[in-house]
């Protein structure tokens, strides 16, 4: 963190009275720091005179003033020491909001709403836990809601209470304060243990929020780094039981076609199975991204995704908010091959259903972006129709996202080199092999044969 720019060039002016149309008066103190004018207003002259006297005294004693804020350095230290966790968490949300995706904003709010009730300075007159969570999740840690005005009437008291009753950020340096906050991340609302992946994600967000406190000078270091507390181990690998084979995939796509409105979505599910698109990428797939010959292999040129996070978490107030591809820059393109079967399906879809006015291949019931609820219902019905009762009761392709897992597993088991699969799927090689390690099957015999051949060659 860079050092603050300070100065001793300070002049303090007298107190001026201002009378408003309502008849009320305020008293303003004006002072100049390195040529920049600053002012502060008070309800009474006594308060204004006291503040002015403090500024004069500090300036005469040789106290440096901060050029950026106009405040004496000692006053800044006092403000930092008293910064509450709640105020800091709100400022952290405001800092992250403009550049975060809707899902990320939602995850930040959920994590902070989980940890904040564990950082209270008092429990006297505490509102109900559900009320506190409601105001924290829907208003305090939602920058768009907070900027639109005060919370709903039924949550005003809860917001005032939590604002006045959270510990100073500096208290996090005390292990006795920090450990209960970390422990809170490991529990669900009902008190039962949370999933390992959830705990890990929430801890990462909490760590980042505390790191921001270090950046702002509220803490000298991040105490979580030295805390001997470990989140439960996360299992990243895809469960092989969710991965369908090619025959099952064809049966599922055929079942989709037989459903009302299913013919419009067969190609939607197909791009996830044949080209490993994420649902948000498939929802935002546009005609301009397709390079489709009359038959044979084509290509998809992906540049955007529209994941669903809900209206409360998007900047525009819509359920989906188009943005760059996951883990990619705004202008980056991911090129994915389109096998002949997918090429034929996409050409058929374009001929029969065309596109939306802005070029999207898939649309909702009223022409807008395709919703999770719509394609989720169709997929659930197709599973029941295409799979045996035992298969339908298993995790096999339970979510449309599992079609992407099937695509990547097919590529890997076909012998496509991992770097190429990673490029097509939009993963790093490291993540690809960690996530799909258990889905690579049927290659052990070939691997042993290659080792035997190498050993024979070395003896000849």
Secondary structure, DSSP 4 states (H G I P E B T S, - for coil): -PPPPEES-EEEEEEEEEE-TTS-EEEEEEEEETTEEEEEEESSHHHHHHHHHHHHHHHHTT--EETTT--BHHHHHHHHHH-BHHHHHHHHHHHHHTTS-HHHHHHHHHHHHHHHTTSBS--TTPPPHHHHHHHIIIIIT-HHHHHH-SPPHHHHHHHHHHHHSB-BGGGGGSHHHHHHHHHHHTB-TTSSBPPHHHHHHHHHHHHHHHHHHHHHTS-SS-GGGG----PPPP--SPPGGG---HHHHHHHHHHHHTSTTGGGTHHHHHHHHHH---HHHHHT-BGGGEE--SSS-EEEEE-EE--B--GGGSSSSSSB--EEPTTS-TT--EEEEE-HHHHHHHHHHHHHH---TT-BS---TTSSSPPHHHHHHHHHHHHHHHS-HHHHHSSTT-STTHHHHHHHHHHHHTT--HHHHHHHHT--HHHHHHHSGGG--S-HHHHHHHHHHHHHHHH-
